[in-house]
Amino acid sequence: MYPFHWVPAGGARHASTDARPDGALAYPSGTGVRVLCGQELVADNSELAWLWGTCTDCHAAARRIADC
Ligand SMILES: [Zn+2]
């Protein structure tokens, strides 16, 4: 399991290494998260938000983590 999680926030799907609440499968809506592209955003766990496009910077950073 990789040490990051995908999180829809700010209009795109980002990745974050922040810990999620115990037992949660996703960051609850309204959770402040620091994402891999360096922004501080607020998670949106709505069904629609998961359809947002992937942040290219986070995708690149996540690939670097996953490859090592
Ligand atoms: Zn991002």
N, CA, C, O and the ligand as a Tripos MOL2 file, in Angstrom:
@<TRIPOS>MOLECULE
protein
  273   271    69     0     0
PROTEIN
NO_CHARGES

@<TRIPOS>ATOM
      1 N           0.8440   -1.2070    0.0000 N.3       1 MET1
      2 CA          0.0000    0.0000    0.0000 C.3       1 MET1
      3 C           0.8760    1.2520    0.0000 C.2       1 MET1
      4 O           1.8130    1.3530    0.7910 O.2       1 MET1
      5 N           0.5770    2.1960   -0.8740 N.am      2 TYR2
      6 CA          1.3890    3.3880   -1.0140 C.3       2 TYR2
      7 C           1.0440    4.4090    0.0700 C.2       2 TYR2
      8 O          -0.0920    4.4690    0.5400 O.2       2 TYR2
      9 N           2.0370    5.2110    0.4590 N.am      3 PRO3
     10 CA          1.8280    6.1750    1.5570 C.3       3 PRO3
     11 C           1.1400    7.4500    1.1240 C.2       3 PRO3
     12 O           1.3770    8.4990    1.7220 O.2       3 PRO3
     13 N           0.2960    7.4000    0.1060 N.am      4 PHE4
     14 CA         -0.4870    8.5880   -0.2710 C.3       4 PHE4
     15 C          -1.8900    8.1440   -0.6240 C.2       4 PHE4
     16 O          -2.1400    6.9660   -0.8790 O.2       4 PHE4
     17 N          -2.7940    9.0920   -0.6360 N.am      5 HIS5
     18 CA         -4.1930    8.8040   -0.9360 C.3       5 HIS5
     19 C          -4.6870    9.8500   -1.9150 C.2       5 HIS5
     20 O          -4.2570   11.0020   -1.8620 O.2       5 HIS5
     21 N          -5.5810    9.4640   -2.8060 N.am      6 TRP6
     22 CA         -6.1900   10.4240   -3.7270 C.3       6 TRP6
     23 C          -7.2930   11.1620   -2.9990 C.2       6 TRP6
     24 O          -8.0370   10.5900   -2.2020 O.2       6 TRP6
     25 N          -7.3760   12.4440   -3.2930 N.am      7 VAL7
     26 CA         -8.3860   13.2610   -2.6220 C.3       7 VAL7
     27 C          -8.9020   14.3330   -3.5810 C.2       7 VAL7
     28 O          -8.1250   15.1600   -4.0580 O.2       7 VAL7
     29 N         -10.2110   14.3270   -3.8690 N.am      8 PRO8
     30 CA        -10.7660   15.4030   -4.6890 C.3       8 PRO8
     31 C         -10.8100   16.6900   -3.8600 C.2       8 PRO8
     32 O         -11.3310   16.7090   -2.7460 O.2       8 PRO8
     33 N         -10.2560   17.7510   -4.4230 N.am      9 ALA9
     34 CA        -10.2270   19.0340   -3.7160 C.3       9 ALA9
     35 C          -9.9390   20.1450   -4.7070 C.2       9 ALA9
     36 O          -9.1060   19.9810   -5.5980 O.2       9 ALA9
     37 N         -10.6100   21.2610   -4.5630 N.am     10 GLY10
     38 CA        -10.3240   22.4130   -5.4000 C.3      10 GLY10
     39 C         -10.5180   22.1790   -6.8920 C.2      10 GLY10
     40 O          -9.8610   22.8330   -7.7020 O.2      10 GLY10
     41 N         -11.3930   21.2710   -7.2720 N.am     11 GLY11
     42 CA        -11.7130   21.0780   -8.6820 C.3      11 GLY11
     43 C         -10.8660   20.0470   -9.4050 C.2      11 GLY11
     44 O         -10.9730   19.9110  -10.6240 O.2      11 GLY11
     45 N         -10.0170   19.3120   -8.6730 N.am     12 ALA12
     46 CA         -9.2260   18.2600   -9.3100 C.3      12 ALA12
     47 C          -8.9530   17.1550   -8.2870 C.2      12 ALA12
     48 O          -9.1170   17.3410   -7.0810 O.2      12 ALA12
     49 N          -8.5370   16.0100   -8.8050 N.am     13 ARG13
     50 CA         -8.2000   14.9010   -7.9210 C.3      13 ARG13
     51 C          -6.7050   14.9690   -7.6220 C.2      13 ARG13
     52 O          -5.8690   14.7630   -8.5020 O.2      13 ARG13
     53 N          -6.3910   15.2590   -6.3710 N.am     14 HIS14
     54 CA         -5.0080   15.3850   -5.9390 C.3      14 HIS14
     55 C          -4.6190   14.1630   -5.1050 C.2      14 HIS14
     56 O          -5.4610   13.3340   -4.7610 O.2      14 HIS14
     57 N          -3.3320   14.0710   -4.7890 N.am     15 ALA15
     58 CA         -2.8560   13.0270   -3.8850 C.3      15 ALA15
     59 C          -2.2370   13.6890   -2.6660 C.2      15 ALA15
     60 O          -1.6290   14.7540   -2.7670 O.2      15 ALA15
     61 N          -2.4000   13.0420   -1.5020 N.am     16 SER16
     62 CA         -1.8700   13.5890   -0.2550 C.3      16 SER16
     63 C          -1.2710   12.4730    0.5860 C.2      16 SER16
     64 O          -1.7360   11.3330    0.5570 O.2      16 SER16
     65 N          -0.2400   12.8190    1.3290 N.am     17 THR17
     66 CA          0.3450   11.8460    2.2620 C.3      17 THR17
     67 C          -0.1830   12.0740    3.6780 C.2      17 THR17
     68 O           0.2390   11.3880    4.6080 O.2      17 THR17
     69 N          -1.1080   13.0350    3.8560 N.am     18 ASP18
     70 CA         -1.6980   13.2540    5.1780 C.3      18 ASP18
     71 C          -2.4240   11.9950    5.6540 C.2      18 ASP18
     72 O          -2.9990   11.2620    4.8490 O.2      18 ASP18
     73 N          -2.3940   11.7500    6.9510 N.am     19 ALA19
     74 CA         -3.1240   10.6130    7.5110 C.3      19 ALA19
     75 C          -4.6270   10.8790    7.4290 C.2      19 ALA19
     76 O          -5.0840   12.0060    7.6180 O.2      19 ALA19
     77 N          -5.3780    9.8280    7.1450 N.am     20 ARG20
     78 CA         -6.8370    9.9580    7.1530 C.3      20 ARG20
     79 C          -7.3430    9.6240    8.5380 C.2      20 ARG20
     80 O          -6.6430    8.9690    9.3110 O.2      20 ARG20
     81 N          -8.5590   10.0650    8.8690 N.am     21 PRO21
     82 CA         -9.1400    9.6860   10.1700 C.3      21 PRO21
     83 C          -9.2010    8.1630   10.2820 C.2      21 PRO21
     84 O          -9.3800    7.4750    9.2770 O.2      21 PRO21
     85 N          -9.0550    7.6400   11.4800 N.am     22 ASP22
     86 CA         -9.0470    6.1860   11.6870 C.3      22 ASP22
     87 C         -10.2160    5.5130   10.9900 C.2      22 ASP22
     88 O         -11.3710    5.8880   11.1890 O.2      22 ASP22
     89 N          -9.9070    4.5180   10.1730 N.am     23 GLY23
     90 CA        -10.9500    3.7150    9.5600 C.3      23 GLY23
     91 C         -11.6110    4.3450    8.3490 C.2      23 GLY23
     92 O         -12.4180    3.6930    7.6870 O.2      23 GLY23
     93 N         -11.2900    5.6050    8.0380 N.am     24 ALA24
     94 CA        -11.9450    6.2570    6.9070 C.3      24 ALA24
     95 C         -11.3200    5.8050    5.5920 C.2      24 ALA24
     96 O         -10.1010    5.6590    5.5010 O.2      24 ALA24
     97 N         -12.1400    5.5860    4.5870 N.am     25 LEU25
     98 CA        -11.6540    5.1940    3.2700 C.3      25 LEU25
     99 C         -11.2860    6.4090    2.4310 C.2      25 LEU25
    100 O         -10.6120    6.2790    1.4100 O.2      25 LEU25
    101 N         -11.7200    7.5680    2.8510 N.am     26 ALA26
    102 CA        -11.4090    8.8060    2.1350 C.3      26 ALA26
    103 C         -11.4170    9.9440    3.1390 C.2      26 ALA26
    104 O         -11.9560    9.8120    4.2380 O.2      26 ALA26
    105 N         -10.8160   11.0600    2.7560 N.am     27 TYR27
    106 CA        -10.8690   12.2330    3.6230 C.3      27 TYR27
    107 C         -12.2980   12.7630    3.5970 C.2      27 TYR27
    108 O         -12.8390   13.0140    2.5210 O.2      27 TYR27
    109 N         -12.9130   12.9350    4.7520 N.am     28 PRO28
    110 CA        -14.2820   13.4850    4.7560 C.3      28 PRO28
    111 C         -14.3030   14.8950    4.1580 C.2      28 PRO28
    112 O         -13.3250   15.6350    4.2660 O.2      28 PRO28
    113 N         -15.4150   15.2570    3.5330 N.am     29 SER29
    114 CA        -15.5560   16.6070    2.9880 C.3      29 SER29
    115 C         -15.2690   17.6260    4.0850 C.2      29 SER29
    116 O         -15.7100   17.4760    5.2240 O.2      29 SER29
    117 N         -14.5220   18.6640    3.7190 N.am     30 GLY30
    118 CA        -14.2060   19.7020    4.6840 C.3      30 GLY30
    119 C         -12.8730   19.5010    5.3830 C.2      30 GLY30
    120 O         -12.4180   20.3810    6.1150 O.2      30 GLY30
    121 N         -12.2340   18.3410    5.1640 N.am     31 THR31
    122 CA        -10.9360   18.0890    5.7690 C.3      31 THR31
    123 C          -9.8610   18.9090    5.0540 C.2      31 THR31
    124 O          -9.7730   18.8710    3.8270 O.2      31 THR31
    125 N          -9.0600   19.6350    5.7940 N.am     32 GLY32
    126 CA         -7.9370   20.3580    5.2040 C.3      32 GLY32
    127 C          -6.8200   19.3760    4.8950 C.2      32 GLY32
    128 O          -6.4110   18.6120    5.7690 O.2      32 GLY32
    129 N          -6.3250   19.3840    3.6750 N.am     33 VAL33
    130 CA         -5.2480   18.4660    3.2930 C.3      33 VAL33
    131 C          -4.1370   19.2200    2.5650 C.2      33 VAL33
    132 O          -4.3920   20.1540    1.8060 O.2      33 VAL33
    133 N          -2.8970   18.7920    2.8150 N.am     34 ARG34
    134 CA         -1.7640   19.2890    2.0330 C.3      34 ARG34
    135 C          -1.5150   18.2600    0.9460 C.2      34 ARG34
    136 O          -1.2630   17.0910    1.2380 O.2      34 ARG34
    137 N          -1.5840   18.6860   -0.2960 N.am     35 VAL35
    138 CA         -1.4790   17.7410   -1.4060 C.3      35 VAL35
    139 C          -0.0840   17.7890   -2.0180 C.2      35 VAL35
    140 O           0.6790   18.7270   -1.7870 O.2      35 VAL35
    141 N           0.2360   16.7550   -2.8090 N.am     36 LEU36
    142 CA          1.6060   16.5660   -3.2840 C.3      36 LEU36
    143 C           2.0940   17.6860   -4.1990 C.2      36 LEU36
    144 O           3.3020   17.8740   -4.3430 O.2      36 LEU36
    145 N           1.1770   18.4350   -4.8220 N.am     37 CYS37
    146 CA          1.6030   19.5460   -5.6800 C.3      37 CYS37
    147 C           1.8370   20.8130   -4.8600 C.2      37 CYS37
    148 O           2.0870   21.8760   -5.4270 O.2      37 CYS37
    149 N           1.7570   20.7110   -3.5200 N.am     38 GLY38
    150 CA          2.1740   21.8030   -2.6550 C.3      38 GLY38
    151 C           1.0720   22.7330   -2.1930 C.2      38 GLY38
    152 O           1.3450   23.6970   -1.4780 O.2      38 GLY38
    153 N          -0.1740   22.4690   -2.5840 N.am     39 GLN39
    154 CA         -1.2680   23.3390   -2.1610 C.3      39 GLN39
    155 C          -1.8980   22.8270   -0.8720 C.2      39 GLN39
    156 O          -1.7890   21.6510   -0.5260 O.2      39 GLN39
    157 N          -2.5640   23.7480   -0.1700 N.am     40 GLU40
    158 CA         -3.3870   23.3800    0.9820 C.3      40 GLU40
    159 C          -4.8260   23.5030    0.5230 C.2      40 GLU40
    160 O          -5.2760   24.6010    0.1930 O.2      40 GLU40
    161 N          -5.5570   22.3960    0.4950 N.am     41 LEU41
    162 CA         -6.9050   22.4040   -0.0450 C.3      41 LEU41
    163 C          -7.8720   21.7740    0.9470 C.2      41 LEU41
    164 O          -7.4690   21.2060    1.9620 O.2      41 LEU41
    165 N          -9.1620   21.8910    0.6270 N.am     42 VAL42
    166 CA        -10.1990   21.2840    1.4550 C.3      42 VAL42
    167 C         -10.8220   20.1360    0.6790 C.2      42 VAL42
    168 O         -11.3090   20.3280   -0.4350 O.2      42 VAL42
    169 N         -10.8080   18.9530    1.2580 N.am     43 ALA43
    170 CA        -11.3180   17.7630    0.5870 C.3      43 ALA43
    171 C         -12.8110   17.8880    0.2980 C.2      43 ALA43
    172 O         -13.5690   18.4490    1.0890 O.2      43 ALA43
    173 N         -13.2130   17.3520   -0.8540 N.am     44 ASP44
    174 CA        -14.6320   17.2770   -1.2120 C.3      44 ASP44
    175 C         -14.9210   15.8190   -1.5590 C.2      44 ASP44
    176 O         -14.5600   15.3540   -2.6410 O.2      44 ASP44
    177 N         -15.5650   15.1040   -0.6520 N.am     45 ASN45
    178 CA        -15.7830   13.6670   -0.8330 C.3      45 ASN45
    179 C         -17.1270   13.3640   -1.4810 C.2      45 ASN45
    180 O         -17.6650   12.2700   -1.3120 O.2      45 ASN45
    181 N         -17.6750   14.3280   -2.2250 N.am     46 SER46
    182 CA        -18.9480   14.0720   -2.8950 C.3      46 SER46
    183 C         -18.7300   13.1610   -4.1060 C.2      46 SER46
    184 O         -17.6170   13.0540   -4.6200 O.2      46 SER46
    185 N         -19.7990   12.5120   -4.5510 N.am     47 GLU47
    186 CA        -19.6940   11.5780   -5.6830 C.3      47 GLU47
    187 C         -19.1890   12.3030   -6.9350 C.2      47 GLU47
    188 O         -18.3710   11.7660   -7.6830 O.2      47 GLU47
    189 N         -19.6750   13.5090   -7.1530 N.am     48 LEU48
    190 CA        -19.2900   14.2810   -8.3380 C.3      48 LEU48
    191 C         -17.8060   14.6320   -8.3000 C.2      48 LEU48
    192 O         -17.1390   14.6310   -9.3350 O.2      48 LEU48
    193 N         -17.2940   14.9290   -7.1230 N.am     49 ALA49
    194 CA        -15.9030   15.3640   -7.0050 C.3      49 ALA49
    195 C         -14.9340   14.2760   -7.4640 C.2      49 ALA49
    196 O         -13.8560   14.5780   -7.9760 O.2      49 ALA49
    197 N         -15.3120   13.0230   -7.2840 N.am     50 TRP50
    198 CA        -14.4250   11.9330   -7.7050 C.3      50 TRP50
    199 C         -14.3260   11.8270   -9.2200 C.2      50 TRP50
    200 O         -13.4750   11.0970   -9.7290 O.2      50 TRP50
    201 N         -15.1810   12.5420   -9.9510 N.am     51 LEU51
    202 CA        -15.1190   12.5320  -11.4130 C.3      51 LEU51
    203 C         -14.2120   13.6340  -11.9520 C.2      51 LEU51
    204 O         -13.9870   13.7160  -13.1600 O.2      51 LEU51
    205 N         -13.6930   14.4770  -11.0700 N.am     52 TRP52
    206 CA        -12.7940   15.5530  -11.5110 C.3      52 TRP52
    207 C         -11.5290   14.9480  -12.0960 C.2      52 TRP52
    208 O         -11.1630   13.8160  -11.7800 O.2      52 TRP52
    209 N         -10.8720   15.7090  -12.9440 N.am     53 GLY53
    210 CA         -9.6330   15.2480  -13.5620 C.3      53 GLY53
    211 C          -8.4970   15.1810  -12.5570 C.2      53 GLY53
    212 O          -8.5030   15.8780  -11.5430 O.2      53 GLY53
    213 N          -7.5250   14.3350  -12.8520 N.am     54 THR54
    214 CA         -6.3770   14.1720  -11.9700 C.3      54 THR54
    215 C          -5.4130   15.3490  -12.1250 C.2      54 THR54
    216 O          -5.0950   15.7590  -13.2410 O.2      54 THR54
    217 N          -4.9600   15.8760  -11.0150 N.am     55 CYS55
    218 CA         -3.9380   16.9230  -11.0040 C.3      55 CYS55
    219 C          -2.6450   16.3360  -11.5780 C.2      55 CYS55
    220 O          -2.1470   15.3300  -11.0720 O.2      55 CYS55
    221 N          -2.1030   16.9470  -12.6170 N.am     56 THR56
    222 CA         -0.9290   16.3590  -13.2820 C.3      56 THR56
    223 C           0.3010   16.3900  -12.3820 C.2      56 THR56
    224 O           1.1140   15.4660  -12.4210 O.2      56 THR56
    225 N           0.4500   17.4330  -11.5750 N.am     57 ASP57
    226 CA          1.6070   17.4950  -10.6640 C.3      57 ASP57
    227 C           1.5180   16.4020   -9.6050 C.2      57 ASP57
    228 O           2.5170   15.7580   -9.2850 O.2      57 ASP57
    229 N           0.3180   16.1960   -9.0620 N.am     58 CYS58
    230 CA          0.1510   15.1410   -8.0600 C.3      58 CYS58
    231 C           0.3420   13.7620   -8.6910 C.2      58 CYS58
    232 O           0.9030   12.8600   -8.0700 O.2      58 CYS58
    233 N          -0.1220   13.6100   -9.9110 N.am     59 HIS59
    234 CA          0.0360   12.3260  -10.6020 C.3      59 HIS59
    235 C           1.5190   12.0080  -10.7690 C.2      59 HIS59
    236 O           1.9510   10.8760  -10.5460 O.2      59 HIS59
    237 N           2.2910   13.0150  -11.1630 N.am     60 ALA60
    238 CA          3.7330   12.8140  -11.3380 C.3      60 ALA60
    239 C           4.3960   12.4950   -9.9960 C.2      60 ALA60
    240 O           5.2500   11.6110   -9.9180 O.2      60 ALA60
    241 N           4.0040   13.2140   -8.9420 N.am     61 ALA61
    242 CA          4.5930   12.9820   -7.6220 C.3      61 ALA61
    243 C           4.2070   11.5990   -7.0970 C.2      61 ALA61
    244 O           5.0290   10.9050   -6.4990 O.2      61 ALA61
    245 N           2.9550   11.2030   -7.3230 N.am     62 ALA62
    246 CA          2.4940    9.8930   -6.8550 C.3      62 ALA62
    247 C           3.2420    8.7720   -7.5780 C.2      62 ALA62
    248 O           3.5640    7.7430   -6.9840 O.2      62 ALA62
    249 N           3.5120    8.9860   -8.8660 N.am     63 ARG63
    250 CA          4.2660    7.9740   -9.6150 C.3      63 ARG63
    251 C           5.6660    7.8320   -9.0750 C.2      63 ARG63
    252 O           6.2020    6.7260   -9.0050 O.2      63 ARG63
    253 N           6.2730    8.9590   -8.6880 N.am     64 ARG64
    254 CA          7.6270    8.9010   -8.1190 C.3      64 ARG64
    255 C           7.6030    8.0890   -6.8250 C.2      64 ARG64
    256 O           8.4980    7.2800   -6.5810 O.2      64 ARG64
    257 N           6.5770    8.3060   -5.9940 N.am     65 ILE65
    258 CA          6.4740    7.5720   -4.7240 C.3      65 ILE65
    259 C           6.2400    6.0880   -5.0200 C.2      65 ILE65
    260 O           6.8690    5.2260   -4.4070 O.2      65 ILE65
    261 N           5.3400    5.7940   -5.9530 N.am     66 ALA66
    262 CA          4.9550    4.4180   -6.2190 C.3      66 ALA66
    263 C           6.0870    3.6350   -6.8680 C.2      66 ALA66
    264 O           6.1520    2.4120   -6.7410 O.2      66 ALA66
    265 N           6.9800    4.3380   -7.5660 N.am     67 ASP67
    266 CA          8.0460    3.6340   -8.2710 C.3      67 ASP67
    267 C           9.2180    3.2470   -7.3820 C.2      67 ASP67
    268 O          10.0420    2.4210   -7.7730 O.2      67 ASP67
    269 N           9.3060    3.8450   -6.1690 N.am     68 CYS68
    270 CA         10.4800    3.5530   -5.3400 C.3      68 CYS68
    271 C          10.1710    2.5180   -4.2760 C.2      68 CYS68
    272 O          11.0490    2.1580   -3.4920 O.2      68 CYS68
    273 ZN         -2.2690   18.2950   -6.9960 Zn       69 ZN69
@<TRIPOS>BOND
     1     1     2 1
     2     2     3 1
     3     3     4 2
     4     3     5 am
     5     5     6 1
     6     6     7 1
     7     7     8 2
     8     7     9 am
     9     9    10 1
    10    10    11 1
    11    11    12 2
    12    11    13 am
    13    13    14 1
    14    14    15 1
    15    15    16 2
    16    15    17 am
    17    17    18 1
    18    18    19 1
    19    19    20 2
    20    19    21 am
    21    21    22 1
    22    22    23 1
    23    23    24 2
    24    23    25 am
    25    25    26 1
    26    26    27 1
    27    27    28 2
    28    27    29 am
    29    29    30 1
    30    30    31 1
    31    31    32 2
    32    31    33 am
    33    33    34 1
    34    34    35 1
    35    35    36 2
    36    35    37 am
    37    37    38 1
    38    38    39 1
    39    39    40 2
    40    39    41 am
    41    41    42 1
    42    42    43 1
    43    43    44 2
    44    43    45 am
    45    45    46 1
    46    46    47 1
    47    47    48 2
    48    47    49 am
    49    49    50 1
    50    50    51 1
    51    51    52 2
    52    51    53 am
    53    53    54 1
    54    54    55 1
    55    55    56 2
    56    55    57 am
    57    57    58 1
    58    58    59 1
    59    59    60 2
    60    59    61 am
    61    61    62 1
    62    62    63 1
    63    63    64 2
    64    63    65 am
    65    65    66 1
    66    66    67 1
    67    67    68 2
    68    67    69 am
    69    69    70 1
    70    70    71 1
    71    71    72 2
    72    71    73 am
    73    73    74 1
    74    74    75 1
    75    75    76 2
    76    75    77 am
    77    77    78 1
    78    78    79 1
    79    79    80 2
    80    79    81 am
    81    81    82 1
    82    82    83 1
    83    83    84 2
    84    83    85 am
    85    85    86 1
    86    86    87 1
    87    87    88 2
    88    87    89 am
    89    89    90 1
    90    90    91 1
    91    91    92 2
    92    91    93 am
    93    93    94 1
    94    94    95 1
    95    95    96 2
    96    95    97 am
    97    97    98 1
    98    98    99 1
    99    99   100 2
   100    99   101 am
   101   101   102 1
   102   102   103 1
   103   103   104 2
   104   103   105 am
   105   105   106 1
   106   106   107 1
   107   107   108 2
   108   107   109 am
   109   109   110 1
   110   110   111 1
   111   111   112 2
   112   111   113 am
   113   113   114 1
   114   114   115 1
   115   115   116 2
   116   115   117 am
   117   117   118 1
   118   118   119 1
   119   119   120 2
   120   119   121 am
   121   121   122 1
   122   122   123 1
   123   123   124 2
   124   123   125 am
   125   125   126 1
   126   126   127 1
   127   127   128 2
   128   127   129 am
   129   129   130 1
   130   130   131 1
   131   131   132 2
   132   131   133 am
   133   133   134 1
   134   134   135 1
   135   135   136 2
   136   135   137 am
   137   137   138 1
   138   138   139 1
   139   139   140 2
   140   139   141 am
   141   141   142 1
   142   142   143 1
   143   143   144 2
   144   143   145 am
   145   145   146 1
   146   146   147 1
   147   147   148 2
   148   147   149 am
   149   149   150 1
   150   150   151 1
   151   151   152 2
   152   151   153 am
   153   153   154 1
   154   154   155 1
   155   155   156 2
   156   155   157 am
   157   157   158 1
   158   158   159 1
   159   159   160 2
   160   159   161 am
   161   161   162 1
   162   162   163 1
   163   163   164 2
   164   163   165 am
   165   165   166 1
   166   166   167 1
   167   167   168 2
   168   167   169 am
   169   169   170 1
   170   170   171 1
   171   171   172 2
   172   171   173 am
   173   173   174 1
   174   174   175 1
   175   175   176 2
   176   175   177 am
   177   177   178 1
   178   178   179 1
   179   179   180 2
   180   179   181 am
   181   181   182 1
   182   182   183 1
   183   183   184 2
   184   183   185 am
   185   185   186 1
   186   186   187 1
   187   187   188 2
   188   187   189 am
   189   189   190 1
   190   190   191 1
   191   191   192 2
   192   191   193 am
   193   193   194 1
   194   194   195 1
   195   195   196 2
   196   195   197 am
   197   197   198 1
   198   198   199 1
   199   199   200 2
   200   199   201 am
   201   201   202 1
   202   202   203 1
   203   203   204 2
   204   203   205 am
   205   205   206 1
   206   206   207 1
   207   207   208 2
   208   207   209 am
   209   209   210 1
   210   210   211 1
   211   211   212 2
   212   211   213 am
   213   213   214 1
   214   214   215 1
   215   215   216 2
   216   215   217 am
   217   217   218 1
   218   218   219 1
   219   219   220 2
   220   219   221 am
   221   221   222 1
   222   222   223 1
   223   223   224 2
   224   223   225 am
   225   225   226 1
   226   226   227 1
   227   227   228 2
   228   227   229 am
   229   229   230 1
   230   230   231 1
   231   231   232 2
   232   231   233 am
   233   233   234 1
   234   234   235 1
   235   235   236 2
   236   235   237 am
   237   237   238 1
   238   238   239 1
   239   239   240 2
   240   239   241 am
   241   241   242 1
   242   242   243 1
   243   243   244 2
   244   243   245 am
   245   245   246 1
   246   246   247 1
   247   247   248 2
   248   247   249 am
   249   249   250 1
   250   250   251 1
   251   251   252 2
   252   251   253 am
   253   253   254 1
   254   254   255 1
   255   255   256 2
   256   255   257 am
   257   257   258 1
   258   258   259 1
   259   259   260 2
   260   259   261 am
   261   261   262 1
   262   262   263 1
   263   263   264 2
   264   263   265 am
   265   265   266 1
   266   266   267 1
   267   267   268 2
   268   267   269 am
   269   269   270 1
   270   270   271 1
   271   271   272 2
@<TRIPOS>SUBSTRUCTURE
     1 MET1         2 RESIDUE 1 A MET
     2 TYR2         6 RESIDUE 1 A TYR
     3 PRO3        10 RESIDUE 1 A PRO
     4 PHE4        14 RESIDUE 1 A PHE
     5 HIS5        18 RESIDUE 1 A HIS
     6 TRP6        22 RESIDUE 1 A TRP
     7 VAL7        26 RESIDUE 1 A VAL
     8 PRO8        30 RESIDUE 1 A PRO
     9 ALA9        34 RESIDUE 1 A ALA
    10 GLY10       38 RESIDUE 1 A GLY
    11 GLY11       42 RESIDUE 1 A GLY
    12 ALA12       46 RESIDUE 1 A ALA
    13 ARG13       50 RESIDUE 1 A ARG
    14 HIS14       54 RESIDUE 1 A HIS
    15 ALA15       58 RESIDUE 1 A ALA
    16 SER16       62 RESIDUE 1 A SER
    17 THR17       66 RESIDUE 1 A THR
    18 ASP18       70 RESIDUE 1 A ASP
    19 ALA19       74 RESIDUE 1 A ALA
    20 ARG20       78 RESIDUE 1 A ARG
    21 PRO21       82 RESIDUE 1 A PRO
    22 ASP22       86 RESIDUE 1 A ASP
    23 GLY23       90 RESIDUE 1 A GLY
    24 ALA24       94 RESIDUE 1 A ALA
    25 LEU25       98 RESIDUE 1 A LEU
    26 ALA26      102 RESIDUE 1 A ALA
    27 TYR27      106 RESIDUE 1 A TYR
    28 PRO28      110 RESIDUE 1 A PRO
    29 SER29      114 RESIDUE 1 A SER
    30 GLY30      118 RESIDUE 1 A GLY
    31 THR31      122 RESIDUE 1 A THR
    32 GLY32      126 RESIDUE 1 A GLY
    33 VAL33      130 RESIDUE 1 A VAL
    34 ARG34      134 RESIDUE 1 A ARG
    35 VAL35      138 RESIDUE 1 A VAL
    36 LEU36      142 RESIDUE 1 A LEU
    37 CYS37      146 RESIDUE 1 A CYS
    38 GLY38      150 RESIDUE 1 A GLY
    39 GLN39      154 RESIDUE 1 A GLN
    40 GLU40      158 RESIDUE 1 A GLU
    41 LEU41      162 RESIDUE 1 A LEU
    42 VAL42      166 RESIDUE 1 A VAL
    43 ALA43      170 RESIDUE 1 A ALA
    44 ASP44      174 RESIDUE 1 A ASP
    45 ASN45      178 RESIDUE 1 A ASN
    46 SER46      182 RESIDUE 1 A SER
    47 GLU47      186 RESIDUE 1 A GLU
    48 LEU48      190 RESIDUE 1 A LEU
    49 ALA49      194 RESIDUE 1 A ALA
    50 TRP50      198 RESIDUE 1 A TRP
    51 LEU51      202 RESIDUE 1 A LEU
    52 TRP52      206 RESIDUE 1 A TRP
    53 GLY53      210 RESIDUE 1 A GLY
    54 THR54      214 RESIDUE 1 A THR
    55 CYS55      218 RESIDUE 1 A CYS
    56 THR56      222 RESIDUE 1 A THR
    57 ASP57      226 RESIDUE 1 A ASP
    58 CYS58      230 RESIDUE 1 A CYS
    59 HIS59      234 RESIDUE 1 A HIS
    60 ALA60      238 RESIDUE 1 A ALA
    61 ALA61      242 RESIDUE 1 A ALA
    62 ALA62      246 RESIDUE 1 A ALA
    63 ARG63      250 RESIDUE 1 A ARG
    64 ARG64      254 RESIDUE 1 A ARG
    65 ILE65      258 RESIDUE 1 A ILE
    66 ALA66      262 RESIDUE 1 A ALA
    67 ASP67      266 RESIDUE 1 A ASP
    68 CYS68      270 RESIDUE 1 A CYS
    69 ZN69       273 GROUP 0 **** ****
